[in-house]
Amino acid sequence: MDKILIVGNGLTANLIPEYQHKAMMRKIKEEVPSLFDKADKLFAPFRKKVDSVQYSAVSWGHSGDGFCGEAGFGGSITDRPYNRELLSHIEGQLQRLGFNDTRTISALLFQTYGLIYETQNDEISNVESLLKIIALFCQRGDFTKENQVELKQVANRIYYNKGKCGKGALNKLKIQQLKGWLSAYKLIFTTNYDCVLDEVLQTDEVKHLHGGFFYNKQDKLKRSSVLLSPDEACLIWGISGEEKEEEMKVGGGFTFPIHFPFESPMTIFQTYLSQLQYADVERIDIFGYSGENDQHINRAIAKNTSIREIHYYCAPIKVSDPIEKFEVTSRFSIKMPKKLVLKSWNTIWDILDHN
């Protein structure tokens, strides 16, 4: 059975410690301390510890033509209902802070885009959450578009990791183990910006859906043959799948000179997304990729009519958990004849840690 792989930061973060959220945020606080402190203090009123952010699953199924994590006509479509006490607290704080249309902000930013989980942390835990918080307070004038641009530029430099963003950060045994595992796949897709997969396999065929250091922000039509600097590279950031999908288009970077009449060609990232949707394979493995803020990618997987099995690698204790099965089924809109197989991520780590 031919299979493809989609992999996220859960892989790189375990291979290279600098890519773990805590390490990233430590550098963010060093690079832009005032921006981080301001965002963290502004968000503090929303923090309220609860026993469970979400209740148990109450039903199975698919809501109309919408995919879980998208906004629907009747409000947000979520995997499981959120804690009403916490939602009431969030909406109350939004109102107290002078936001308009608090229900919409709560449904979209906190529930659909997942900012609600940040209410359980003592401080902002990752770059995407920081972007969401800045986007929220941009509505009130506390931050500007320039602040958002500055943060993305800083994040680009941090992800570059002083050039240690490829196989040079790994030992020879780990490289061999990775190569052995990855070689089993017909196609490999990733949301990672790093170059680990490319350099381990010594190929330019790894499909970076959200860009990286082999893609020029001034030319989204092709892959670069050389590693680019953080200032040159195209790293696609966004607070939602919709925003990321927009960034995947030509608009953010044109090829020069521009010829008129101007026609918008398909970027390499849109081509990758199309290849995911139309890949002629029966199985896809999902490793280190949650899909929680990437509805455009999940939609491409759901629309692929060739795929019959989705193998999702999760924590060992969740392999037989009906709630985990419900959430993954909903998030990736898995319907018959497609079959979901939950597997322990240790299945892969055992391969990569084998001596």
C-alpha positions as a Markdown table, in Angstrom:
| # | Residue | x | y | z |
|---|---|---|---|---|
| 1 | Met | 0.0 | 0.0 | 0.0 |
| 2 | Asp | 1.5 | 3.3 | -1.1 |
| 3 | Lys | 1.6 | 5.9 | 1.7 |
| 4 | Ile | 2.4 | 9.6 | 2.2 |
| 5 | Leu | 3.4 | 11.5 | 5.3 |
| 6 | Ile | 2.5 | 14.8 | 6.8 |
| 7 | Val | 4.8 | 15.9 | 9.6 |
| 8 | Gly | 4.8 | 18.9 | 12.0 |
| 9 | Asn | 7.0 | 20.5 | 14.6 |
| 10 | Gly | 6.4 | 17.6 | 17.0 |
| 11 | Leu | 9.2 | 15.8 | 15.1 |
| 12 | Thr | 11.7 | 18.6 | 15.0 |
| 13 | Ala | 11.1 | 19.8 | 18.5 |
| 14 | Asn | 12.1 | 16.3 | 19.8 |
| 15 | Leu | 15.2 | 16.1 | 17.5 |
| 16 | Ile | 16.5 | 19.7 | 18.1 |
| 17 | Pro | 15.8 | 21.1 | 21.6 |
| 18 | Glu | 15.9 | 24.7 | 20.3 |
| 19 | Tyr | 12.7 | 24.1 | 18.4 |
| 20 | Gln | 10.7 | 23.3 | 21.6 |
| 21 | His | 8.1 | 26.0 | 22.5 |
| 22 | Lys | 9.8 | 26.9 | 25.8 |
| 23 | Ala | 13.1 | 27.5 | 24.1 |
| 24 | Met | 11.5 | 29.5 | 21.4 |
| 25 | Met | 9.6 | 31.7 | 23.8 |
| 26 | Arg | 12.7 | 32.2 | 25.9 |
| 27 | Lys | 14.3 | 33.7 | 22.9 |
| 28 | Ile | 11.2 | 35.8 | 22.0 |
| 29 | Lys | 11.4 | 37.3 | 25.5 |
| 30 | Glu | 15.1 | 38.1 | 25.0 |
| 31 | Glu | 14.6 | 39.7 | 21.5 |
| 32 | Val | 11.3 | 41.7 | 22.1 |
| 33 | Pro | 10.9 | 41.8 | 25.9 |
| 34 | Ser | 8.6 | 44.9 | 25.9 |
| 35 | Leu | 6.3 | 43.4 | 23.2 |
| 36 | Phe | 6.1 | 40.1 | 25.0 |
| 37 | Asp | 5.5 | 41.7 | 28.5 |
| 38 | Lys | 2.8 | 44.0 | 27.2 |
| 39 | Ala | 1.0 | 41.1 | 25.4 |
| 40 | Asp | 1.3 | 38.9 | 28.5 |
| 41 | Lys | -0.1 | 41.6 | 30.8 |
| 42 | Leu | -3.0 | 42.5 | 28.5 |
| 43 | Phe | -4.0 | 38.8 | 28.3 |
| 44 | Ala | -3.7 | 38.1 | 32.0 |
| 45 | Pro | -7.4 | 38.9 | 32.8 |
| 46 | Phe | -8.5 | 36.1 | 30.6 |
| 47 | Arg | -6.6 | 33.5 | 32.6 |
| 48 | Lys | -8.8 | 31.3 | 34.7 |
| 49 | Lys | -7.9 | 27.7 | 35.7 |
| 50 | Val | -10.6 | 25.2 | 35.2 |
| 51 | Asp | -10.8 | 21.4 | 35.6 |
| 52 | Ser | -11.4 | 20.9 | 31.9 |
| 53 | Val | -11.4 | 23.3 | 29.0 |
| 54 | Gln | -13.7 | 21.0 | 27.0 |
| 55 | Tyr | -16.5 | 18.6 | 28.1 |
| 56 | Ser | -16.7 | 15.0 | 26.9 |
| 57 | Ala | -17.9 | 14.4 | 23.4 |
| 58 | Val | -21.6 | 14.4 | 23.1 |
| 59 | Ser | -22.1 | 13.3 | 19.5 |
| 60 | Trp | -20.4 | 12.0 | 16.5 |
| 61 | Gly | -20.6 | 13.3 | 13.0 |
| 62 | His | -20.0 | 16.1 | 10.5 |
| 63 | Ser | -21.8 | 19.4 | 10.5 |
| 64 | Gly | -23.2 | 20.2 | 7.1 |
| 65 | Asp | -20.5 | 21.1 | 4.6 |
| 66 | Gly | -18.2 | 22.6 | 7.2 |
| 67 | Phe | -15.0 | 21.2 | 8.6 |
| 68 | Cys | -14.3 | 21.2 | 12.3 |
| 69 | Gly | -12.4 | 24.2 | 13.3 |
| 70 | Glu | -14.2 | 26.4 | 10.8 |
| 71 | Ala | -16.8 | 29.0 | 11.5 |
| 72 | Gly | -20.3 | 27.9 | 10.5 |
| 73 | Phe | -23.6 | 29.7 | 10.1 |
| 74 | Gly | -24.7 | 28.8 | 13.6 |
| 75 | Gly | -21.4 | 29.7 | 15.3 |
| 76 | Ser | -18.1 | 27.9 | 15.6 |
| 77 | Ile | -18.0 | 24.2 | 14.9 |
| 78 | Thr | -15.9 | 22.5 | 17.6 |
| 79 | Asp | -14.8 | 19.0 | 18.4 |
| 80 | Arg | -16.3 | 19.1 | 21.8 |
| 81 | Pro | -18.3 | 21.8 | 23.7 |
| 82 | Tyr | -16.2 | 24.2 | 25.7 |
| 83 | Asn | -16.5 | 24.9 | 29.4 |
| 84 | Arg | -19.4 | 27.3 | 29.8 |
| 85 | Glu | -17.9 | 28.9 | 32.9 |
| 86 | Leu | -14.7 | 29.6 | 31.1 |
| 87 | Leu | -16.5 | 31.0 | 28.1 |
| 88 | Ser | -18.6 | 33.3 | 30.3 |
| 89 | His | -15.4 | 34.5 | 32.0 |
| 90 | Ile | -13.7 | 35.2 | 28.6 |
| 91 | Glu | -16.8 | 37.1 | 27.2 |
| 92 | Gly | -17.1 | 39.1 | 30.4 |
| 93 | Gln | -13.5 | 40.2 | 30.2 |
| 94 | Leu | -13.8 | 41.1 | 26.6 |
| 95 | Gln | -16.8 | 43.3 | 27.5 |
| 96 | Arg | -15.0 | 44.8 | 30.4 |
| 97 | Leu | -12.0 | 45.7 | 28.2 |
| 98 | Gly | -14.2 | 47.5 | 25.7 |
| 99 | Phe | -14.3 | 45.0 | 22.8 |
| 100 | Asn | -17.3 | 45.1 | 20.5 |
| 101 | Asp | -19.1 | 41.9 | 19.4 |
| 102 | Thr | -17.7 | 39.8 | 22.2 |
| 103 | Arg | -19.6 | 36.7 | 21.2 |
| 104 | Thr | -18.0 | 36.7 | 17.7 |
| 105 | Ile | -14.5 | 37.3 | 19.2 |
| 106 | Ser | -15.0 | 34.5 | 21.7 |
| 107 | Ala | -16.3 | 32.0 | 19.0 |
| 108 | Leu | -13.7 | 32.8 | 16.4 |
| 109 | Leu | -10.5 | 33.7 | 18.2 |
| 110 | Phe | -10.8 | 31.8 | 21.4 |
| 111 | Gln | -12.8 | 28.7 | 20.3 |
| 112 | Thr | -12.2 | 28.2 | 16.6 |
| 113 | Tyr | -8.6 | 29.4 | 16.6 |
| 114 | Gly | -7.8 | 27.8 | 20.0 |
| 115 | Leu | -6.7 | 30.8 | 22.1 |
| 116 | Ile | -8.9 | 29.5 | 24.9 |
| 117 | Tyr | -6.2 | 27.0 | 25.8 |
| 118 | Glu | -3.8 | 29.9 | 26.6 |
| 119 | Thr | -6.1 | 30.8 | 29.5 |
| 120 | Gln | -4.7 | 27.8 | 31.3 |
| 121 | Asn | -1.0 | 28.8 | 31.1 |
| 122 | Asp | 0.8 | 31.1 | 33.5 |
| 123 | Glu | 2.3 | 33.0 | 30.5 |
| 124 | Ile | 2.1 | 32.9 | 26.7 |
| 125 | Ser | 3.3 | 29.5 | 25.7 |
| 126 | Asn | 4.1 | 29.7 | 21.9 |
| 127 | Val | 4.6 | 32.0 | 19.0 |
| 128 | Glu | 1.2 | 31.4 | 17.3 |
| 129 | Ser | -0.6 | 32.3 | 20.6 |
| 130 | Leu | 1.4 | 35.5 | 20.9 |
| 131 | Leu | 0.4 | 36.4 | 17.3 |
| 132 | Lys | -3.2 | 35.7 | 18.2 |
| 133 | Ile | -3.1 | 37.9 | 21.3 |
| 134 | Ile | -1.5 | 40.8 | 19.4 |
| 135 | Ala | -4.1 | 40.4 | 16.7 |
| 136 | Leu | -6.8 | 40.6 | 19.4 |
| 137 | Phe | -5.5 | 43.7 | 21.0 |
| 138 | Cys | -4.8 | 45.3 | 17.6 |
| 139 | Gln | -8.6 | 45.7 | 17.5 |
| 140 | Arg | -8.4 | 48.0 | 20.5 |
| 141 | Gly | -5.3 | 49.9 | 19.3 |
| 142 | Asp | -2.9 | 48.4 | 21.8 |
| 143 | Phe | -0.7 | 47.0 | 19.0 |
| 144 | Thr | -0.1 | 48.0 | 15.4 |
| 145 | Lys | 0.5 | 46.1 | 12.2 |
| 146 | Glu | 4.1 | 47.1 | 12.5 |
| 147 | Asn | 4.3 | 45.1 | 15.8 |
| 148 | Gln | 3.0 | 42.1 | 14.0 |
| 149 | Val | 5.5 | 42.4 | 11.3 |
| 150 | Glu | 8.3 | 42.9 | 13.8 |
| 151 | Leu | 7.3 | 39.7 | 15.7 |
| 152 | Lys | 7.2 | 37.6 | 12.5 |
| 153 | Gln | 10.7 | 38.9 | 11.6 |
| 154 | Val | 12.1 | 38.0 | 15.0 |
| 155 | Ala | 10.4 | 34.5 | 14.8 |
| 156 | Asn | 12.0 | 34.0 | 11.4 |
| 157 | Arg | 15.4 | 34.6 | 13.0 |
| 158 | Ile | 14.7 | 32.3 | 15.9 |
| 159 | Tyr | 13.5 | 29.5 | 13.6 |
| 160 | Tyr | 16.7 | 29.9 | 11.6 |
| 161 | Asn | 18.6 | 28.9 | 14.7 |
| 162 | Lys | 21.8 | 30.5 | 13.6 |
| 163 | Gly | 21.9 | 28.1 | 10.6 |
| 164 | Lys | 21.5 | 25.0 | 12.7 |
| 165 | Cys | 18.2 | 24.1 | 11.1 |
| 166 | Gly | 19.1 | 21.0 | 9.2 |
| 167 | Lys | 20.9 | 17.7 | 9.6 |
| 168 | Gly | 24.0 | 19.5 | 11.0 |
| 169 | Ala | 22.2 | 19.6 | 14.3 |
| 170 | Leu | 21.9 | 15.8 | 14.4 |
| 171 | Asn | 24.4 | 13.0 | 14.9 |
| 172 | Lys | 25.1 | 10.5 | 12.2 |
| 173 | Leu | 23.1 | 7.7 | 13.8 |
| 174 | Lys | 20.0 | 9.8 | 14.0 |
| 175 | Ile | 20.4 | 10.9 | 10.4 |
| 176 | Gln | 20.6 | 7.2 | 9.3 |
| 177 | Gln | 17.5 | 6.3 | 11.4 |
| 178 | Leu | 15.5 | 9.2 | 10.0 |
| 179 | Lys | 16.5 | 8.3 | 6.4 |
| 180 | Gly | 15.4 | 4.7 | 6.9 |
| 181 | Trp | 12.0 | 5.8 | 8.3 |
| 182 | Leu | 11.3 | 8.5 | 5.7 |
| 183 | Ser | 12.3 | 6.4 | 2.7 |
| 184 | Ala | 9.2 | 4.4 | 3.1 |
| 185 | Tyr | 6.9 | 7.2 | 1.9 |
| 186 | Lys | 5.9 | 8.1 | -1.6 |
| 187 | Leu | 5.5 | 11.8 | -0.8 |
| 188 | Ile | 6.4 | 13.9 | 2.3 |
| 189 | Phe | 4.5 | 17.0 | 3.3 |
| 190 | Thr | 5.5 | 19.2 | 6.3 |
| 191 | Thr | 4.4 | 22.4 | 8.0 |
| 192 | Asn | 7.9 | 22.8 | 9.4 |
| 193 | Tyr | 10.2 | 25.7 | 8.3 |
| 194 | Asp | 13.5 | 23.7 | 9.1 |
| 195 | Cys | 15.5 | 21.8 | 6.6 |
| 196 | Val | 16.0 | 18.5 | 8.5 |
| 197 | Leu | 13.9 | 16.3 | 6.2 |
| 198 | Asp | 15.3 | 17.9 | 3.0 |
| 199 | Glu | 18.9 | 17.4 | 4.1 |
| 200 | Val | 18.5 | 13.9 | 5.6 |
| 201 | Leu | 17.0 | 12.6 | 2.4 |
| 202 | Gln | 19.2 | 14.8 | 0.2 |
| 203 | Thr | 16.2 | 15.9 | -1.9 |
| 204 | Asp | 14.3 | 19.0 | -3.0 |
| 205 | Glu | 11.1 | 16.9 | -3.1 |
| 206 | Val | 10.0 | 17.5 | 0.5 |
| 207 | Lys | 6.8 | 19.7 | 0.3 |
| 208 | His | 6.9 | 22.6 | 2.8 |
| 209 | Leu | 3.3 | 23.7 | 2.8 |
| 210 | His | 4.1 | 26.8 | 4.9 |
| 211 | Gly | 7.5 | 27.7 | 3.4 |
| 212 | Gly | 10.8 | 27.7 | 5.0 |
| 213 | Phe | 14.5 | 28.6 | 4.3 |
| 214 | Phe | 14.4 | 27.2 | 0.8 |
| 215 | Tyr | 11.7 | 29.6 | -0.3 |
| 216 | Asn | 12.2 | 33.3 | -1.2 |
| 217 | Lys | 9.5 | 35.7 | 0.0 |
| 218 | Gln | 9.9 | 37.7 | -3.2 |
| 219 | Asp | 9.2 | 34.7 | -5.4 |
| 220 | Lys | 6.6 | 32.1 | -4.2 |
| 221 | Leu | 6.6 | 30.3 | -7.5 |
| 222 | Lys | 9.6 | 28.0 | -7.0 |
| 223 | Arg | 12.0 | 26.5 | -4.5 |
| 224 | Ser | 15.4 | 28.0 | -4.0 |
| 225 | Ser | 18.5 | 25.8 | -4.7 |
| 226 | Val | 20.3 | 27.3 | -1.7 |
| 227 | Leu | 19.5 | 28.0 | 1.9 |
| 228 | Leu | 18.2 | 31.6 | 2.4 |
| 229 | Ser | 18.7 | 34.0 | 5.3 |
| 230 | Pro | 15.8 | 34.7 | 7.7 |
| 231 | Asp | 15.3 | 38.1 | 6.0 |
| 232 | Glu | 15.0 | 36.6 | 2.6 |
| 233 | Ala | 13.1 | 33.4 | 3.4 |
| 234 | Cys | 9.3 | 33.0 | 3.1 |
| 235 | Leu | 7.9 | 31.6 | 6.3 |
| 236 | Ile | 4.1 | 31.6 | 6.3 |
| 237 | Trp | 2.6 | 32.7 | 9.6 |
| 238 | Gly | -1.0 | 33.1 | 10.5 |
| 239 | Ile | -3.5 | 32.9 | 13.4 |
| 240 | Ser | -5.8 | 30.6 | 11.4 |
| 241 | Gly | -5.9 | 28.2 | 8.5 |
| 242 | Glu | -7.7 | 30.9 | 6.5 |
| 243 | Glu | -5.0 | 33.5 | 7.0 |
| 244 | Lys | -2.2 | 31.0 | 6.2 |
| 245 | Glu | -4.0 | 29.9 | 3.1 |
| 246 | Glu | -4.1 | 33.6 | 2.0 |
| 247 | Glu | -0.4 | 33.9 | 2.7 |
| 248 | Met | 0.3 | 30.9 | 0.5 |
| 249 | Lys | -0.9 | 32.9 | -2.5 |
| 250 | Val | 1.2 | 35.2 | -4.7 |
| 251 | Gly | 0.1 | 38.5 | -3.0 |
| 252 | Gly | 2.8 | 38.6 | -0.3 |
| 253 | Gly | 5.7 | 38.4 | -2.8 |
| 254 | Phe | 5.8 | 39.0 | -6.5 |
| 255 | Thr | 8.4 | 38.0 | -9.0 |
| 256 | Phe | 10.1 | 40.9 | -10.8 |
| 257 | Pro | 9.7 | 42.5 | -13.2 |
| 258 | Ile | 5.9 | 42.4 | -13.1 |
| 259 | His | 4.2 | 42.1 | -16.5 |
| 260 | Phe | 0.8 | 43.4 | -17.3 |
| 261 | Pro | -2.0 | 42.5 | -17.7 |
| 262 | Phe | -1.2 | 40.8 | -14.4 |
| 263 | Glu | -2.3 | 37.2 | -13.9 |
| 264 | Ser | -2.0 | 35.5 | -10.5 |
| 265 | Pro | -0.2 | 32.2 | -11.0 |
| 266 | Met | -0.4 | 29.3 | -8.6 |
| 267 | Thr | 2.4 | 29.5 | -6.0 |
| 268 | Ile | 4.5 | 26.5 | -5.1 |
| 269 | Phe | 2.7 | 26.3 | -1.8 |
| 270 | Gln | -0.7 | 26.1 | -3.5 |
| 271 | Thr | 0.8 | 23.4 | -5.8 |
| 272 | Tyr | 1.9 | 21.4 | -2.7 |
| 273 | Leu | -1.6 | 21.7 | -1.2 |
| 274 | Ser | -3.1 | 20.5 | -4.5 |
| 275 | Gln | -0.7 | 17.5 | -4.6 |
| 276 | Leu | -1.8 | 16.6 | -1.1 |
| 277 | Gln | -5.4 | 16.7 | -2.2 |
| 278 | Tyr | -4.9 | 14.6 | -5.3 |
| 279 | Ala | -2.1 | 12.2 | -4.3 |
| 280 | Asp | -2.9 | 8.7 | -5.6 |
| 281 | Val | -2.3 | 6.8 | -2.4 |
| 282 | Glu | -4.4 | 4.7 | 0.0 |
| 283 | Arg | -2.8 | 5.8 | 3.2 |
| 284 | Ile | -1.6 | 8.9 | 5.0 |
| 285 | Asp | 0.5 | 9.0 | 8.2 |
| 286 | Ile | 0.2 | 12.0 | 10.4 |
| 287 | Phe | 3.1 | 12.5 | 12.8 |
| 288 | Gly | 3.9 | 15.5 | 15.0 |
| 289 | Tyr | 1.1 | 17.5 | 13.3 |
| 290 | Ser | -2.1 | 18.3 | 15.3 |
| 291 | Gly | -4.1 | 20.0 | 12.5 |
| 292 | Glu | -5.7 | 22.3 | 15.1 |
| 293 | Asn | -5.0 | 25.6 | 13.2 |
| 294 | Asp | -4.5 | 24.3 | 9.7 |
| 295 | Gln | -8.0 | 23.7 | 8.4 |
| 296 | His | -6.9 | 24.3 | 4.8 |
| 297 | Ile | -4.5 | 21.3 | 5.1 |
| 298 | Asn | -7.1 | 19.1 | 6.8 |
| 299 | Arg | -9.6 | 20.0 | 4.1 |
| 300 | Ala | -7.1 | 18.8 | 1.4 |
| 301 | Ile | -6.7 | 15.5 | 3.2 |
| 302 | Ala | -10.5 | 15.1 | 3.6 |
| 303 | Lys | -11.1 | 15.8 | -0.1 |
| 304 | Asn | -8.5 | 13.2 | -1.3 |
| 305 | Thr | -10.8 | 10.4 | -2.6 |
| 306 | Ser | -7.9 | 7.9 | -2.9 |
| 307 | Ile | -7.0 | 7.9 | 0.8 |
| 308 | Arg | -8.6 | 5.0 | 2.6 |
| 309 | Glu | -6.6 | 5.0 | 5.9 |
| 310 | Ile | -5.5 | 7.8 | 8.1 |
| 311 | His | -2.9 | 6.7 | 10.6 |
| 312 | Tyr | -2.6 | 9.3 | 13.4 |
| 313 | Tyr | 0.2 | 9.1 | 15.9 |
| 314 | Cys | -0.7 | 10.2 | 19.4 |
| 315 | Ala | 0.3 | 9.8 | 23.0 |
| 316 | Pro | 0.3 | 6.1 | 24.0 |
| 317 | Ile | -2.5 | 6.6 | 26.6 |
| 318 | Lys | -4.8 | 8.0 | 23.9 |
| 319 | Val | -4.6 | 5.2 | 21.4 |
| 320 | Ser | -7.8 | 3.5 | 22.9 |
| 321 | Asp | -9.4 | 6.8 | 24.1 |
| 322 | Pro | -12.8 | 7.3 | 22.5 |
| 323 | Ile | -12.6 | 11.1 | 23.0 |
| 324 | Glu | -9.3 | 11.2 | 21.1 |
| 325 | Lys | -10.8 | 9.2 | 18.3 |
| 326 | Phe | -13.8 | 11.6 | 18.2 |
| 327 | Glu | -11.6 | 14.7 | 18.1 |
| 328 | Val | -9.3 | 13.4 | 15.3 |
| 329 | Thr | -12.2 | 12.1 | 13.3 |
| 330 | Ser | -13.9 | 15.5 | 13.6 |
| 331 | Arg | -10.8 | 17.6 | 12.9 |
| 332 | Phe | -9.9 | 15.7 | 9.8 |
| 333 | Ser | -13.5 | 15.2 | 8.8 |
| 334 | Ile | -13.0 | 11.4 | 8.4 |
| 335 | Lys | -16.1 | 9.7 | 6.9 |
| 336 | Met | -16.7 | 6.2 | 5.5 |
| 337 | Pro | -15.1 | 4.6 | 3.6 |
| 338 | Lys | -12.1 | 6.3 | 5.2 |
| 339 | Lys | -10.7 | 4.6 | 8.3 |
| 340 | Leu | -8.9 | 6.2 | 11.2 |
| 341 | Val | -6.2 | 4.2 | 12.9 |
| 342 | Leu | -4.7 | 5.7 | 16.1 |
| 343 | Lys | -1.2 | 4.6 | 16.9 |
| 344 | Ser | 1.3 | 5.4 | 19.6 |
| 345 | Trp | 3.9 | 7.9 | 18.6 |
| 346 | Asn | 6.4 | 5.6 | 20.4 |
| 347 | Thr | 6.0 | 3.4 | 17.3 |
| 348 | Ile | 8.1 | 6.0 | 15.4 |
| 349 | Trp | 10.3 | 7.1 | 18.3 |
| 350 | Asp | 11.3 | 3.5 | 18.9 |
| 351 | Ile | 12.5 | 3.4 | 15.2 |
| 352 | Leu | 14.4 | 6.7 | 15.6 |
| 353 | Asp | 15.9 | 5.8 | 19.0 |
| 354 | His | 16.9 | 2.3 | 18.1 |
| 355 | Asn | 20.7 | 1.7 | 18.7 |
